[in-house]
Amino acid sequence: MFLLGACALYPAEDGFTPLFDGKSLKGWQLIKPSGPGYVIKEPGILHCPADGGGNLFSEKQYGNFIFRFEYRMEPGGNNGVGIRSPLVGDAAYQGMEIQLLDDQHAKYKGRIKPEQHTGSIYDVIPARTGFAKPAGEWNEEEITAKGSRITIKLNGVIIVDADLNNVQEAATLKRHPGLRRKDGHIGFLGHGTMVEFRNIRIKTLP
């Protein structure tokens, strides 16, 4: 079995299931769309245009998993990956958002908090920086959720390895109740900039 990508065919990985068929939004649902939402710009590419976006969530819910995908963005691009999220409310708080950001762009560099850099669990746990490729190039990301442990790899480097149970501050937990959710939807969270995705797949874990 092969999954169609932008420029090549990707061999299926053991235990992984494609979440994007490369030609339609089958298996996804768009919540609070902006403009055209998400479109298939070319075979294998899920395109969030600058005048589009919204929250594109998986129809299925996932608790423990390994989620892999590739992304590229325009200069100053901003998006995110919602995990264990409900379909209502702000996914960054009611679930969790893994930040996707061109954080070296002039409009962000030196202007954002550590926990807003790309790969961070947004507003909670900062990621190690310096491992994203420049805007316009494809990045490979892997998000593993296993119980309270969240591990994030960017281009093969672990940038977050966190136990959510270590987050004990009452104010943070009140602001981010999603940190204690056990499962929910996975989604791409468009923020009015052009970002593209491909080779989107998932492996469920016990």
LUMKE-272651 format. One record per residue: residue number from 1; x, y, z of N, C-alpha, C in turn; chain. Coordinates in steps of 0.1 Angstrom, whole numbers, plus 5000, padded with zeros to 4 digits. Each point is the difference from the previous one (the first is absolute). Layout:
% residues N
PT resi n.xx n.yy n.zz ca.xx ca.yy ca.zz c.xx c.yy c.zz chain
PT  NUM    X    Y    Z     X     Y     Z    X    Y    Z     A
...
//
This chain:
% residues 206
PT resi n.xx n.yy n.zz ca.xx ca.yy ca.zz c.xx c.yy c.zz chain
PT    1 5008 4988 5000  4992  5012  5000 5009 5012 5000     A
PT    2 4996 5010 4992  5008  5013  4999 4991 5012 5002     A
PT    3 5005 5010 5006  4993  5012  5002 5005 5011 4990     A
PT    4 4992 5006 4993  5004  5010  4990 5005 5012 5007     A
PT    5 5012 5005 4997  5005  5012  5005 5001 5011 4989     A
PT    6 5007 5011 5002  5000  5010  4991 5009 4997 4988     A
PT    7 5011 4994 5002  5009  4997  4989 5004 4985 5000     A
PT    8 4995 4992 5009  5005  4986  5000 4989 4992 5007     A
PT    9 5002 4987 4999  4991  4990  5007 5007 4996 5013     A
PT   10 4993 5001 5011  5006  4996  5013 4996 4986 5003     A
PT   11 5009 4991 5003  4997  4987  5005 4993 5000 5013     A
PT   12 4990 4992 5002  4993  4999  5013 5009 4996 5011     A
PT   13 4999 5005 5011  5008  4997  5012 4992 4990 5009     A
PT   14 5007 4991 5006  4994  4989  5008 4991 5006 5011     A
PT   15 4987 4997 4999  4991  5004  5011 4994 5014 4997     A
PT   16 5004 5007 4990  4995  5013  4998 4989 5000 4989     A
PT   17 4990 5009 5003  4989  5001  4991 5000 5014 4994     A
PT   18 4999 5002 4987  4999  5014  4994 4987 5007 5005     A
PT   19 5001 5012 5004  4989  5008  5003 4995 5009 4989     A
PT   20 5008 5001 4990  4997  5009  4988 5003 4992 4988     A
PT   21 4989 4999 4991  5001  4991  4988 5007 5007 4989     A
PT   22 5003 5013 5002  5008  5007  4989 4991 5007 4990     A
PT   23 4987 4997 5001  4991  5006  4989 4987 5005 5005     A
PT   24 4997 4998 5013  4987  5005  5005 5002 5002 5015     A
PT   25 4989 5006 5006  5000  5002  5015 4992 4989 5007     A
PT   26 4999 4988 4994  4993  4989  5006 5007 4997 5013     A
PT   27 4991 4998 5010  5006  4997  5014 5002 5012 5008     A
PT   28 4998 5012 4995  5002  5013  5007 4987 5008 5000     A
PT   29 5000 5009 5010  4988  5009  5001 5006 5014 5003     A
PT   30 4994 5010 4993  5005  5014  5002 4991 5007 5009     A
PT   31 5006 5006 5011  4993  5007  5010 5004 5015 4999     A
PT   32 4990 5009 5000  5002  5014  4999 5009 5004 4989     A
PT   33 4996 4997 4987  5009  5002  4989 5002 5015 4997     A
PT   34 5011 5003 4995  5003  5014  4995 5002 4999 4985     A
PT   35 4993 5008 4992  5002  5000  4986 4998 4986 4994     A
PT   36 5009 4996 4991  4999  4986  4994 5003 4989 5010     A
PT   37 5005 5003 5012  5003  4989  5009 5013 4994 4996     A
PT   38 5000 4987 4998  5012  4992  4995 4996 4994 4987     A
PT   39 5010 5000 4991  4997  4995  4986 5012 4990 4996     A
PT   40 4997 4993 4990  5010  4991  4994 5006 5007 4988     A
PT   41 5011 5006 5003  5006  5009  4989 5006 4992 4989     A
PT   42 5006 4988 5003  5005  4991  4990 5000 4986 5007     A
PT   43 5000 4989 4993  5000  4987  5006 5010 4998 5011     A
PT   44 4995 4996 5012  5008  4997  5011 5003 5012 5009     A
PT   45 4995 5012 4997  5003  5012  5008 4987 5006 5006     A
PT   46 5000 5000 5013  4989  5007  5007 5004 5014 5002     A
PT   47 4992 5009 4994  5004  5014  4999 4991 5009 5009     A
PT   48 5006 5008 5009  4993  5010  5007 5004 5013 4995     A
PT   49 4991 5007 4991  5004  5012  4994 5000 5012 5010     A
PT   50 5007 5010 4997  5000  5012  5009 4987 5006 5003     A
PT   51 4990 4999 4990  4987  5005  5002 4990 4989 5005     A
PT   52 5006 4989 5004  4992  4989  5005 5003 4995 5014     A
PT   53 4998 4988 5003  5003  4994  5013 4988 4997 5008     A
PT   54 5000 5001 5013  4991  4994  5009 5006 4988 5006     A
PT   55 4992 4992 5007  5004  4988  5007 4996 4988 4992     A
PT   56 5009 4993 4994  4997  4988  4993 5003 4988 5009     A
PT   57 4990 4993 5005  5001  4989  5009 4998 4987 4994     A
PT   58 5007 4990 5005  4997  4986  4997 4986 4996 5005     A
PT   59 4993 4992 4992  4987  4995  5004 5002 4991 5012     A
PT   60 5010 4992 5000  5003  4991  5011 5007 5007 5012     A
PT   61 4999 4994 5011  5007  5005  5012 5011 4990 5004     A
PT   62 5010 5006 5005  5012  4992  5004 5005 5004 5014     A
PT   63 5005 4991 5007  5006  5002  5013 5015 4998 5001     A
PT   64 5004 4988 4998  5015  4997  4999 5003 4997 4986     A
PT   65 5011 5007 4995  5002  4999  4986 5014 5005 4996     A
PT   66 5005 4997 4988  5011  5007  4994 4995 5006 4987     A
PT   67 5001 5013 4999  4995  5007  4989 5011 5006 4992     A
PT   68 5001 4997 4987  5011  5005  4992 4995 5007 4988     A
PT   69 5007 5011 4996  4996  5008  4988 5011 5008 4996     A
PT   70 4999 5006 4988  5010  5010  4996 4992 5013 4997     A
PT   71 5007 5011 5002  4994  5013  4998 5010 5010 4995     A
PT   72 4995 5010 4992  5008  5011  4996 4991 5013 5001     A
PT   73 5006 5011 5001  4992  5012  5002 5007 5012 4993     A
PT   74 4992 5010 4997  5005  5013  4995 5008 5007 5011     A
PT   75 5009 5010 4996  5006  5008  5010 4990 5006 5010     A
PT   76 5002 4998 5013  4991  5005  5010 4988 4991 5002     A
PT   77 5001 4988 4995  4988  4991  5001 4997 4996 5014     A
PT   78 4987 4997 5003  4995  4997  5013 4989 4990 4999     A
PT   79 5001 4989 5006  4990  4990  5001 5002 4992 5013     A
PT   80 4993 4989 5001  5002  4992  5012 4994 4986 4998     A
PT   81 5003 4991 5009  4994  4987  5000 4993 4998 5013     A
PT   82 4987 4999 4999  4992  4997  5012 4999 4985 5003     A
PT   83 5003 4996 5012  4999  4986  5004 4991 4999 5012     A
PT   84 4993 4988 5001  4991  4997  5011 4990 5011 5002     A
PT   85 4995 5005 4989  4992  5012  5000 4985 4997 4998     A
PT   86 4991 5007 5007  4986  4999  4996 4998 5009 4988     A
PT   87 4988 4999 4995  4996  5007  4988 4995 5015 5003     A
PT   88 4998 5002 5013  4995  5014  5004 5011 5006 5008     A
PT   89 5000 5013 5001  5009  5008  5008 5013 5002 4992     A
PT   90 5010 5005 5007  5013  5003  4994 5009 4988 5003     A
PT   91 5004 4994 4989  5008  4987  5001 5013 5002 5008     A
PT   92 5006 5012 5000  5012  5002  5007 4998 4999 5015     A
PT   93 4988 5001 5005  4997  5001  5014 4991 4988 5004     A
PT   94 4990 4997 4992  4991  4989  5003 5006 4986 4997     A
PT   95 5009 5001 4990  5009  4988  4997 5014 5005 5003     A
PT   96 5009 4997 4990  5014  5005  5000 5003 5004 4986     A
PT   97 5008 5011 4999  5005  5004  4987 5015 4999 4999     A
PT   98 5005 4992 4991  5015  5000  4997 5002 5011 4990     A
PT   99 5008 5010 5003  5002  5011  4992 5008 4997 4987     A
PT  100 4995 5006 4989  5008  5000  4987 5001 5014 4996     A
PT  101 5013 5005 5000  5002  5014  4999 5014 5003 4993     A
PT  102 5000 5009 4991  5013  5005  4995 5005 5010 5010     A
PT  103 5005 4995 5011  5004  5008  5012 5012 5008 4998     A
PT  104 5008 4998 4989  5011  5008  4997 4997 5012 4992     A
PT  105 4988 5001 4995  4995  5012  4992 5001 5013 5009     A
PT  106 5002 5011 4994  5002  5012  5007 4987 5004 5008     A
PT  107 4989 4996 4996  4988  5004  5008 4998 4991 5013     A
PT  108 5008 4989 5001  5000  4992  5012 5013 5000 5008     A
PT  109 5011 5000 4993  5013  4999  5007 5002 5010 5010     A
PT  110 5002 4995 5013  5002  5009  5011 4988 5006 5005     A
PT  111 4988 4997 4995  4988  5006  5004 4990 4990 5006     A
PT  112 5004 4987 5000  4991  4990  5006 5006 4993 5012     A
PT  113 4991 4993 5008  5004  4993  5012 5006 4987 4996     A
PT  114 5009 4994 5008  5006  4987  4997 4990 4989 4996     A
PT  115 4989 5000 5007  4989  4990  4998 4991 5003 4988     A
PT  116 5005 5010 4991  4993  5003  4988 5008 4996 4988     A
PT  117 5012 4995 5002  5009  4996  4989 4995 4987 4993     A
PT  118 5004 4998 4988  4995  4989  4993 5003 4987 5007     A
PT  119 4990 4991 5001  5002  4987  5007 4996 5001 5014     A
PT  120 4998 5011 5006  4996  5002  5014 4985 4995 5002     A
PT  121 4998 4995 5012  4986  4998  5004 4995 5014 5004     A
PT  122 4992 5006 4991  4998  5014  5000 4996 5005 5014     A
PT  123 5007 5011 5004  4997  5007  5012 5004 4992 5013     A
PT  124 5005 4988 4998  5003  4992  5012 5014 4995 5001     A
PT  125 5005 4993 4990  5013  4993  5000 5008 5005 4988     A
PT  126 5012 5006 5002  5008  5005  4989 5007 4989 4993     A
PT  127 5002 5001 4987  5008  4990  4992 5015 5006 4999     A
PT  128 5009 4990 4998  5013  5004  4996 5000 5006 4986     A
PT  129 5008 5011 4998  4999  5007  4987 5012 4998 4991     A
PT  130 4999 5004 4988  5011  4999  4991 5000 4988 4991     A
PT  131 4989 4992 4999  5000  4988  4992 4990 5000 4989     A
PT  132 4993 5011 4998  4991  5002  4989 5007 5004 4987     A
PT  133 4996 4995 4989  5006  5005  4987 4994 5013 4996     A
PT  134 5007 5008 4992  4995  5013  4996 4986 4999 4993     A
PT  135 4993 5011 5001  4987  5001  4994 5001 4996 4985     A
PT  136 4990 4992 4995  5001  4996  4986 5005 4986 4999     A
PT  137 5007 4994 5010  5005  4987  5000 4991 4991 5008     A
PT  138 5000 4987 4996  4992  4990  5008 5007 4996 5013     A
PT  139 4992 5000 5010  5004  4995  5013 4993 4987 5004     A
PT  140 5006 4991 5007  4994  4987  5004 4998 5001 5015     A
PT  141 4987 4998 5004  4997  5000  5015 4994 4987 5004     A
PT  142 5002 4997 5013  4994  4988  5006 4996 5004 5014     A
PT  143 4987 4997 5003  4994  5003  5013 4996 4987 5006     A
PT  144 5006 4996 5011  4996  4988  5007 4993 5004 5013     A
PT  145 4988 4994 5002  4992  5002  5012 4998 4986 5006     A
PT  146 5005 4998 5012  4999  4988  5007 4996 5003 5015     A
PT  147 4988 4999 5004  4996  5004  5013 5003 5015 5002     A
PT  148 5007 5003 5011  5003  5014  5003 5013 5005 4993     A
PT  149 5007 4991 4993  5013  5004  4994 4997 5004 4985     A
PT  150 5006 5011 4997  4999  5006  4986 5014 5002 4995     A
PT  151 5004 4993 4989  5013  5002  4994 4998 5005 4986     A
PT  152 5008 5010 4996  4999  5006  4987 5014 5000 4994     A
PT  153 5001 4995 4988  5012  5000  4992 4998 5009 4988     A
PT  154 5010 5008 4997  5000  5009  4988 5013 4997 4992     A
PT  155 4998 4995 4988  5011  4996  4991 5009 4991 5007     A
PT  156 4994 4990 5007  5008  4989  5007 5006 5003 5013     A
PT  157 4998 5013 5005  5005  5004  5013 4989 5002 5010     A
PT  158 5002 4994 5012  4990  5002  5011 5001 5014 5005     A
PT  159 4989 5007 4999  4999  5014  5004 4991 5002 5013     A
PT  160 4992 4990 5002  4991  5000  5012 5000 4986 5005     A
PT  161 5002 4998 5013  4998  4987  5007 4994 5003 5013     A
PT  162 4987 5001 5002  4994  5005  5012 4990 4991 5006     A
PT  163 4999 5000 5013  4990  4993  5007 4989 5010 5005     A
PT  164 4988 4999 4995  4990  5011  5003 4997 4999 5014     A
PT  165 5002 4989 5007  4997  5000  5014 5009 5009 5009     A
PT  166 5011 5004 4993  5009  5010  5007 4994 5014 5000     A
PT  167 4990 5002 4992  4994  5014  5000 4990 5000 5011     A
PT  168 5003 5007 5010  4992  5000  5012 4994 5014 5004     A
PT  169 5005 5011 4993  4995  5013  5003 4985 5001 4998     A
PT  170 4993 5005 5010  4986  5001  5000 4995 5009 4989     A
PT  171 5007 5011 4998  4996  5009  4989 5001 4995 4986     A
PT  172 5011 4992 4998  5003  4994  4987 4989 4989 4998     A
PT  173 4997 4992 5009  4990  4989  4999 4986 5006 4997     A
PT  174 4997 5011 5007  4987  5006  4998 4999 5006 4986     A
PT  175 5011 5006 4995  5000  5005  4986 5001 4990 4990     A
PT  176 5006 4988 5003  5002  4989  4990 4995 4987 5006     A
PT  177 4986 4999 5001  4995  4987  5005 5003 4989 4990     A
PT  178 5003 5003 4988  5003  4989  4990 5012 4992 5004     A
PT  179 5009 5005 5008  5012  4993  5004 4996 4987 5007     A
PT  180 4988 4999 5006  4996  4988  5007 4991 4991 4992     A
PT  181 4997 5004 4987  4992  4991  4992 5007 4988 4996     A
PT  182 4993 4989 4998  5006  4987  4997 4999 4997 4985     A
PT  183 4991 5006 4993  4999  4998  4985 4992 5012 4994     A
PT  184 4999 4999 4987  4993  5011  4993 5004 4999 4985     A
PT  185 4997 5011 4993  5003  5001  4986 5014 5006 4997     A
PT  186 5005 4996 4989  5013  5006  4995 4996 5010 4989     A
PT  187 5006 5012 5000  4996  5010  4990 5012 5009 4996     A
PT  188 4998 5007 4989  5009  5011  4996 4992 5013 5002     A
PT  189 5007 5009 5006  4994  5012  5005 5005 5012 4993     A
PT  190 4993 5004 4989  5005  5010  4991 4998 5014 5006     A
PT  191 5010 5009 4998  5000  5013  5006 5002 5011 4989     A
PT  192 4995 4998 4988  5001  5011  4990 5013 5002 4993     A
PT  193 5008 4989 4999  5012  5000  4992 5001 4987 4993     A
PT  194 5008 5000 4989  5000  4988  4991 5010 4989 5007     A
PT  195 4994 4989 5002  5007  4988  5005 4995 4988 4993     A
PT  196 5009 4991 4996  4997  4988  4993 5004 4988 5007     A
PT  197 4993 4989 4998  5003  4987  5007 5000 4989 4990     A
PT  198 5007 4989 5003  5000  4988  4992 5005 4988 5009     A
PT  199 4998 4988 4994  5004  4988  5007 4995 4999 5014     A
PT  200 4987 5002 5002  4994  5000  5013 4996 4986 5004     A
PT  201 5005 4995 5011  4996  4987  5004 5001 4998 5015     A
PT  202 4994 4989 5005  4999  4999  5015 5001 4985 5003     A
PT  203 5005 4997 5012  5001  4987  5006 4994 5001 5014     A
PT  204 4990 4992 5002  4994  5000  5014 5008 4991 5009     A
PT  205 5001 5004 5013  5007  4993  5010 4991 4996 5011     A
PT  206 5003 4989 5007  4992  4995  5010 5000 5010 5012     A
//
